[in-house]
Amino acid sequence: SQVDVLKVDLESAEWKILENLILEQVLDSIGLLLLELHLHWAGFEVGGDEPSVVRYWFSLLRELERAHFRLYHSYSDPTKPRLFLHRNLQNASSSFVLGWVNTQFVPQG
């Protein structure tokens, strides 16, 4: 089956959900993927030191690109706290909405 649009907003569980979508090889059945990402802490079931967490996040986003997804939209909510891995940073944001389009998605029917 196919999913035209999948919106993921799971208050920091989105990283593990994204990992599962990649591991289960279901990305090719998704046309648009809207991710609300939270960066104020590592996320549910994500561990390690800060560099390891950032590498993990980056690797998942890189896998989206390998699966023919292209970023077409990003939004940072200015009303959200300015935290990055528990650090208060002036130019950081703790929440982003990223829109990804699957460039090889062919709707059925």
N, C-alpha and C positions, 0 to 999 in steps of 0.2 A: 504494500500500500504506500501511498504518498501523502506527504503533508505539505501543503502550499506554504503556510506560514507557521513557524514555531516560535513562540515567545517564552523565554526562560528568565524568570525573576524569582530566585529562590533564596534570597538573603544569605548569600555566601556558600550555598550548596551548589551553585551553578557550575563551579569548576569541576566538581566530581561528576555532575550530569554531563557536562561537555566531554569529559574524558570518556565516560561510558558511551556516548553517541559515537565517538571516534573508534573505540575498541570494538563496539558491536557492528561497526561498518554500516551504519544506517544514514550517514550524511548524504549519500547520493539520492535519497528519497525525500530530501527536504529542499524546498525552493528558496525560501527566505528564512533566515535565522536572526531573531532579535534577542540579544543577550544584555541583561542588566548585570554588570559586573561590580562587585564590591571589593575594594582594595584596602579597607581599613584593618583587616586581619587576614591570615592565610586562607581561612575558609574551613568548612566542615571536612574532617578527615584528611586535611592537607597539613603536613608537618615538615619540619626541617628548619634550618637557619634561614635568614632573610634572603641571601643570594639563591639558595635552593628553591625557595618558594617562587621567587621572580622567574627563575629558569623554568620551573614547572608551568607557570602561567604562560610564559612566552612560547613554550613548546606546544601547548594546546592551541594557541592562536595560530602558530605556524602550521600545525596539522590542518586547521581549517583552510588555509591557503593551499596546502598540498591537495586538499579534497575539492579544489576548484571554487572555493568561496572567495569572494572579493568584498572588502569593506566598502560600503557605499555611504554610510552615515555614522557619525559619532556625536554624542551629546554628553556633556558633563553638567550635572545639576549644581548651580552655584549656591543653592540653599543647603546642600549636604555638608557635613563636616569636612574639613580639609585634612584628612588623615591618610597616611600611607603606612601600612604595617605598624599600626599603633603610634606612629610619629605624627605630630602636628606640623605640617609643612605649609607655608604660605601659598605656594603655587601648585599644590597637589589637590586632588579630588578623591573622595572615597567611593564615588559612584559614577559609573558610565553606562550609557546605553549605546551598544554597537549594533549596527544593522549590516548583515552579511547576505549577499546574494550568491546563489549557486549558479555559476555561469554555464554549467552543463545540465541543468535541470530541464527535463522535457515533461510537461504535464501530460498525464494520460487522460484519455476519454474525450 
